[in-house]
């Protein structure tokens, strides 16, 4: 069953979002899903480069000219174009900031200052504003002005070092985990700052970075290193915290089996093959760690003879942690995601499309339908009007290049 749509919890909050690609657009979409009015500020011409990510020209045309990646993180927003390289574009930005509650950006360190839109100057002029700044390595230190993406921080943080098989080169985590984790951290910080403003009337700078998001993901590895000097290495799908805790082969694919306690191990062994697995040396946590290879070999010998679904049903009933290794399609179509409200429906040019809903639900908040991802610059004039820019002033700014060389209608640039 599809979840009903966006909430009204942040109704009345205006977010001016200068970000692009994944991390901060995901933050902006989360705020929009909560009911905030999110104005996506894009560069004239091509806009957010994620509009065209990961597709050939033919593939892009087949999906309507906007990539699935952009669709994933840009619902419940309106798009305007601003050329911040022009004086008129910067003037317009100041006008829009004046009427906003939250500003988001993920430009490189120093870029917003170059445009006269840095946090110090903007917060001095607008002390109630929540200014959300996102960067690669943070705003201070020797690496502050180095650009980076998710993969770069997987490498820098050590995440890449521990991902993959022990005897093979490092492997990237398949999704943009650091981008999305850090983006959600920024959203949490924005919400806390809005709550603080309700109590004090004061806005503030909220900062995070790919580095901080990556470090948070790696925190228990760092803690172990600082406390014991241990540096964990690649273990494939295995995990140093418990045995078994990894992927096992089946007759028709793979399953993950995790049994961190002695009680769960006993249920696993009795359910799968007690004759093979109920061995004294496997009975305790310490024993299983000491005989890791033997435990894995013994389980694998049994799982290879059974189907993934058979093991999923049997071990699930025995209260053993288990999951089938799904393809993307199997995971997207699995009924459990819909059952918990993990899917929603977003308008599209050729009819509603399913999408992943926000990763939290509220029992009593009012909800309404989502709005589709915006056309590039489609809302430039209407947004300016709502922010108090009348027709004459809009025409002056347009003529001065504020919105790009071809902007002038509701259909965008």
C-alpha positions as CSV (number, residue, x, y, z in Angstrom):
1,X,0.0,0.0,0.0
2,X,1.4,3.4,-1.0
3,X,2.0,5.9,1.8
4,X,-0.3,9.0,1.4
5,X,2.4,11.6,0.7
6,X,4.1,14.6,2.3
7,X,3.3,15.8,5.8
8,X,2.3,19.3,7.0
9,X,4.6,19.4,10.0
10,X,6.8,22.1,8.6
11,X,4.1,24.1,6.8
12,X,5.0,27.7,6.6
13,X,8.8,27.1,6.7
14,X,10.6,28.4,3.5
15,X,13.8,26.7,2.4
16,X,16.1,28.3,-0.2
17,X,18.2,25.4,-1.5
18,X,21.3,26.2,-3.5
19,X,22.5,22.6,-3.5
20,X,22.9,20.0,-6.2
21,X,23.7,16.3,-6.8
22,X,22.8,14.0,-3.9
23,X,23.6,14.8,-0.2
24,X,21.9,18.2,0.3
25,X,19.2,17.7,-2.3
26,X,18.2,14.6,-0.2
27,X,18.2,16.9,2.9
28,X,16.0,19.4,1.1
29,X,13.6,16.7,-0.1
30,X,13.3,15.4,3.5
31,X,12.3,18.9,4.6
32,X,9.9,19.2,1.7
33,X,8.4,15.8,2.6
34,X,7.8,17.2,6.1
35,X,5.9,20.1,4.6
36,X,8.4,22.9,4.1
37,X,8.2,25.0,1.0
38,X,11.5,24.2,-0.8
39,X,12.8,26.5,-3.5
40,X,15.6,24.8,-5.5
41,X,18.0,27.4,-6.9
42,X,19.7,26.1,-10.0
43,X,22.3,27.5,-12.4
44,X,20.9,28.7,-15.8
45,X,21.4,26.4,-18.7
46,X,21.8,22.8,-17.4
47,X,20.9,23.2,-13.7
48,X,21.6,20.5,-11.2
49,X,23.9,18.1,-12.9
50,X,22.0,15.2,-11.3
51,X,19.2,15.9,-13.8
52,X,21.4,14.0,-16.4
53,X,23.3,11.5,-14.2
54,X,24.0,8.0,-15.2
55,X,22.2,7.9,-18.6
56,X,23.0,8.1,-22.3
57,X,21.2,10.7,-24.4
58,X,18.8,8.0,-25.7
59,X,18.1,6.6,-22.2
60,X,17.5,10.1,-20.9
61,X,15.0,10.9,-23.7
62,X,13.2,7.6,-22.9
63,X,12.5,8.7,-19.3
64,X,11.4,12.2,-20.2
65,X,14.7,14.1,-20.1
66,X,15.3,13.9,-16.4
67,X,17.3,11.1,-14.8
68,X,15.9,8.7,-12.1
69,X,18.7,10.0,-9.8
70,X,17.2,13.5,-9.9
71,X,13.7,12.1,-9.4
72,X,14.9,10.3,-6.3
73,X,15.8,13.5,-4.4
74,X,13.9,16.4,-5.8
75,X,10.1,16.0,-5.3
76,X,8.2,18.6,-3.3
77,X,10.4,21.4,-4.6
78,X,10.0,24.3,-7.0
79,X,12.9,25.3,-9.3
80,X,14.2,28.8,-10.1
81,X,17.3,29.7,-12.0
82,X,19.8,32.3,-10.7
83,X,23.1,33.3,-12.2
84,X,25.1,34.2,-9.1
85,X,28.0,35.4,-11.3
86,X,25.9,38.5,-12.1
87,X,25.2,41.4,-9.7
88,X,21.5,41.0,-10.5
89,X,21.6,37.4,-9.6
90,X,23.2,38.1,-6.3
91,X,20.7,40.9,-5.6
92,X,17.9,38.5,-6.2
93,X,19.4,35.9,-3.9
94,X,19.5,38.5,-1.1
95,X,15.9,39.3,-1.7
96,X,14.9,35.6,-1.5
97,X,17.1,35.0,1.6
98,X,15.3,37.9,3.3
99,X,12.0,36.0,3.0
100,X,13.3,32.5,3.9
101,X,13.7,30.5,7.1
102,X,16.4,28.1,6.0
103,X,19.3,28.3,3.4
104,X,21.0,25.2,2.2
105,X,24.2,24.9,0.0
106,X,26.9,22.5,-0.8
107,X,29.3,24.7,-2.7
108,X,33.0,24.3,-2.2
109,X,34.3,26.2,0.8
110,X,34.7,29.9,0.0
111,X,32.3,29.9,-3.0
112,X,29.3,31.5,-1.2
113,X,31.6,34.1,0.3
114,X,32.8,34.9,-3.2
115,X,29.2,35.6,-4.1
116,X,28.7,37.7,-1.0
117,X,26.4,35.0,0.5
118,X,28.7,33.6,3.2
119,X,27.3,32.6,6.5
120,X,28.9,35.4,8.5
121,X,27.5,38.2,6.4
122,X,24.1,36.6,5.8
123,X,23.5,35.8,9.4
124,X,24.5,39.3,10.5
125,X,21.8,40.6,8.1
126,X,19.3,37.9,8.9
127,X,19.8,36.7,12.5
128,X,16.7,34.4,12.4
129,X,17.9,32.5,9.4
130,X,19.1,28.9,9.7
131,X,22.1,28.6,7.4
132,X,22.9,25.0,6.4
133,X,26.4,24.6,5.0
134,X,27.7,21.3,3.6
135,X,31.2,20.6,2.3
136,X,33.5,17.7,1.6
137,X,36.2,18.0,4.3
138,X,34.6,20.7,6.5
139,X,35.2,24.5,6.5
140,X,38.6,24.5,8.4
141,X,41.9,22.6,8.1
142,X,44.4,21.8,5.4
143,X,41.8,19.9,3.3
144,X,39.0,22.3,3.6
145,X,39.2,23.6,0.0
146,X,39.6,20.2,-1.7
147,X,36.6,19.0,-3.6
148,X,35.5,15.4,-3.1
149,X,32.5,13.1,-3.5
150,X,31.1,10.0,-1.8
151,X,33.7,7.6,-3.2
152,X,36.6,10.0,-2.2
153,X,35.4,10.0,1.4
154,X,34.9,6.2,1.4
155,X,38.6,6.2,0.6
156,X,39.7,8.9,3.0
157,X,37.6,7.5,5.9
158,X,38.9,3.9,5.7
159,X,35.5,2.6,4.6
160,X,36.9,1.6,1.2
161,X,39.8,-0.1,3.0
162,X,37.5,-2.5,4.9
163,X,35.1,-3.2,2.0
164,X,35.7,-6.1,-0.3
165,X,37.3,-9.6,-0.1
166,X,40.5,-10.0,2.0
167,X,42.6,-11.1,-1.0
168,X,41.2,-8.5,-3.5
169,X,41.4,-4.8,-4.0
170,X,39.1,-2.5,-2.1
171,X,35.5,-2.3,-3.4
172,X,33.2,0.8,-3.1
173,X,30.0,0.6,-1.2
174,X,27.4,0.3,-3.9
175,X,25.2,3.2,-2.9
176,X,26.1,6.8,-2.0
177,X,26.0,5.9,1.7
178,X,28.1,8.8,3.0
179,X,26.3,11.4,0.9
180,X,22.9,10.3,2.1
181,X,24.0,9.7,5.8
182,X,25.6,13.2,6.0
183,X,22.6,14.8,4.2
184,X,20.2,13.3,6.8
185,X,22.5,14.6,9.5
186,X,22.2,18.1,8.1
187,X,18.4,17.7,8.0
188,X,18.5,16.7,11.7
189,X,20.6,19.7,12.5
190,X,18.3,22.0,10.6
191,X,15.3,20.7,12.5
192,X,17.1,21.1,15.9
193,X,18.0,24.7,14.9
194,X,14.4,25.5,13.9
195,X,13.3,24.2,17.3
196,X,15.9,26.3,19.0
197,X,14.7,29.3,17.1
198,X,11.2,28.7,18.3
199,X,12.4,29.0,21.9
200,X,15.0,31.9,21.4
201,X,14.1,33.7,18.2
202,X,17.7,33.2,17.0
203,X,18.9,31.5,13.9
204,X,22.4,30.0,13.4
205,X,24.9,28.3,11.2
206,X,24.5,24.5,10.9
207,X,27.4,22.7,9.3
208,X,28.3,19.2,8.3
209,X,30.5,17.5,5.8
210,X,31.1,14.3,4.0
211,X,34.0,13.8,6.4
212,X,31.8,14.1,9.4
213,X,29.2,11.7,7.9
214,X,31.9,9.2,7.0
215,X,33.5,9.4,10.4
216,X,30.1,8.7,12.1
217,X,29.6,5.7,9.9
218,X,33.1,4.5,10.9
219,X,32.9,5.5,14.5
220,X,33.1,2.0,16.1
221,X,36.1,1.1,14.0
222,X,37.9,4.3,15.1
223,X,36.9,3.6,18.7
224,X,38.5,0.2,18.6
225,X,41.6,1.6,17.0
226,X,42.0,4.3,19.6
227,X,41.3,1.9,22.5
228,X,43.3,-1.2,21.3
229,X,45.3,-0.2,18.2
230,X,43.5,-2.7,16.1
231,X,42.9,-1.8,12.4
232,X,40.2,-4.0,10.9
233,X,40.8,-5.4,7.4
234,X,38.5,-6.5,4.5
235,X,36.4,-9.5,5.4
236,X,34.1,-9.8,2.4
237,X,30.5,-9.9,3.8
238,X,31.7,-11.2,7.2
239,X,31.8,-9.1,10.3
240,X,34.4,-9.1,13.1
241,X,31.7,-8.6,15.8
242,X,30.1,-12.1,15.6
243,X,30.2,-15.5,13.9
244,X,28.3,-16.2,11.8
245,X,27.5,-12.8,10.4
246,X,27.8,-12.9,6.6
247,X,26.5,-14.2,3.2
248,X,26.2,-17.9,2.6
249,X,25.6,-19.7,-0.7
250,X,22.3,-21.5,-1.4
251,X,21.1,-23.8,-4.1
252,X,19.7,-20.8,-6.0
253,X,21.5,-17.7,-4.7
254,X,22.7,-16.3,-1.4
255,X,21.3,-15.6,2.1
256,X,22.7,-13.6,5.0
257,X,22.7,-15.5,8.3
258,X,23.6,-13.7,11.6
259,X,23.6,-15.4,15.0
260,X,25.4,-13.2,17.5
261,X,24.3,-15.0,20.7
262,X,24.7,-18.5,21.9
263,X,21.0,-18.9,22.2
264,X,20.5,-17.9,18.5
265,X,23.3,-20.1,17.4
266,X,21.6,-23.1,19.1
267,X,18.4,-22.3,17.3
268,X,20.3,-22.0,14.0
269,X,22.1,-25.2,14.5
270,X,19.0,-27.2,15.5
271,X,17.0,-25.8,12.6
272,X,19.5,-26.2,9.8
273,X,21.5,-29.3,10.6
274,X,22.0,-30.3,14.3
275,X,24.2,-33.2,13.4
276,X,26.6,-31.0,11.5
277,X,26.5,-27.8,13.6
278,X,25.9,-28.8,17.2
279,X,29.6,-29.3,18.0
280,X,31.1,-28.4,21.4
281,X,33.7,-26.1,19.8
282,X,30.9,-24.1,18.2
283,X,28.7,-23.7,21.2
284,X,30.0,-20.4,22.6
285,X,30.7,-17.0,21.2
286,X,34.5,-17.4,21.9
287,X,34.5,-20.8,20.4
288,X,32.9,-19.7,17.2
289,X,35.4,-16.8,16.9
290,X,38.3,-19.2,17.4
291,X,36.9,-21.6,14.8
292,X,35.6,-19.1,12.4
293,X,36.7,-20.9,9.2
294,X,35.3,-24.2,10.4
295,X,32.0,-22.6,11.3
296,X,31.6,-20.9,8.0
297,X,32.5,-24.0,6.0
298,X,30.1,-26.2,8.0
299,X,27.2,-23.8,7.5
300,X,28.0,-23.3,3.8
301,X,28.0,-27.0,3.2
302,X,24.4,-27.2,4.5
303,X,23.0,-24.0,2.9
304,X,24.3,-25.0,-0.5
305,X,21.8,-27.8,-0.5
306,X,18.7,-25.7,0.2
307,X,16.9,-22.8,-1.6
308,X,17.1,-19.2,-0.3
309,X,13.4,-19.1,0.3
310,X,13.5,-22.4,2.2
311,X,16.2,-21.1,4.5
312,X,14.4,-17.7,4.9
313,X,11.2,-19.4,6.0
314,X,12.8,-21.9,8.3
315,X,15.3,-19.6,10.0
316,X,12.8,-16.8,10.3
317,X,10.4,-19.1,12.1
318,X,13.2,-20.1,14.4
319,X,13.9,-16.4,15.3
320,X,17.3,-16.4,13.6
321,X,18.4,-13.3,11.8
322,X,18.2,-14.1,8.1
323,X,17.7,-12.3,4.8
324,X,17.8,-13.3,1.1
325,X,20.3,-11.4,-1.1
326,X,17.8,-9.7,-3.4
327,X,18.4,-8.1,-6.7
328,X,17.4,-4.4,-7.1
329,X,14.1,-5.4,-8.7
330,X,13.3,-8.1,-6.0
331,X,14.0,-5.6,-3.2
332,X,12.0,-2.8,-4.9
333,X,9.0,-5.0,-5.5
334,X,9.1,-6.9,-2.1
335,X,5.7,-6.4,-0.4
336,X,7.2,-5.7,3.0
337,X,8.4,-2.2,1.9
338,X,4.9,-1.2,0.9
339,X,3.4,-2.8,4.0
340,X,5.3,-0.5,6.3
341,X,4.6,2.6,4.2
342,X,8.0,2.6,2.7
343,X,6.6,3.5,-0.8
344,X,4.8,6.6,-1.9
345,X,3.4,7.8,-5.2
346,X,4.8,10.9,-7.0
347,X,3.1,12.6,-10.0
348,X,4.9,12.2,-13.3
349,X,4.2,13.3,-16.9
350,X,2.9,9.9,-17.9
351,X,1.2,9.1,-14.7
352,X,2.0,8.5,-11.0
353,X,5.3,6.6,-10.3
354,X,6.2,4.7,-7.1
355,X,9.1,6.2,-5.1
356,X,10.8,5.5,-1.8
357,X,9.0,7.5,1.0
358,X,10.8,9.5,3.7
359,X,12.5,7.1,6.2
360,X,10.2,8.0,9.1
361,X,6.4,8.1,9.6
362,X,4.1,10.1,12.0
363,X,1.0,8.7,13.5
364,X,-1.2,11.8,13.6
365,X,0.3,14.5,11.2
366,X,-1.8,15.7,8.3
367,X,-0.7,14.5,4.9
368,X,-1.2,15.5,1.3
369,X,0.0,14.5,-2.1
370,X,3.5,15.0,-3.3
371,X,4.4,17.5,-6.0
372,X,6.5,16.2,-8.9
373,X,10.2,17.1,-9.5
374,X,10.3,20.6,-11.0
375,X,11.3,21.6,-14.5
376,X,14.4,23.6,-14.6
377,X,13.6,27.2,-13.7
378,X,9.8,26.6,-14.2
379,X,8.9,28.5,-11.1
380,X,11.2,31.5,-11.3
381,X,8.7,34.2,-11.9
382,X,6.0,32.9,-9.5
383,X,8.5,32.4,-6.7
384,X,9.9,35.9,-7.2
385,X,6.3,37.3,-7.1
386,X,5.7,35.5,-3.8
387,X,8.9,36.9,-2.4
388,X,7.6,40.5,-3.2
389,X,9.4,41.1,-6.5
390,X,6.9,42.9,-8.7
391,X,6.7,42.6,-12.5
392,X,8.7,45.7,-13.2
393,X,11.5,44.7,-10.8
394,X,11.4,41.1,-12.2
395,X,11.8,42.5,-15.7
396,X,14.7,44.7,-14.6
397,X,16.5,41.7,-13.0
398,X,15.8,39.5,-15.9
399,X,17.2,42.0,-18.3
400,X,20.3,42.3,-16.1
401,X,20.9,38.5,-16.4
402,X,19.8,37.5,-12.9
403,X,18.0,34.4,-14.1
404,X,20.1,33.4,-17.1
405,X,20.1,34.6,-20.7
406,X,16.9,32.9,-21.8
407,X,14.7,33.0,-18.7
408,X,11.5,34.9,-18.8
409,X,8.5,32.5,-18.7
410,X,7.0,30.0,-16.4
411,X,8.3,27.2,-18.6
412,X,11.8,27.9,-17.4
413,X,15.2,28.2,-19.1
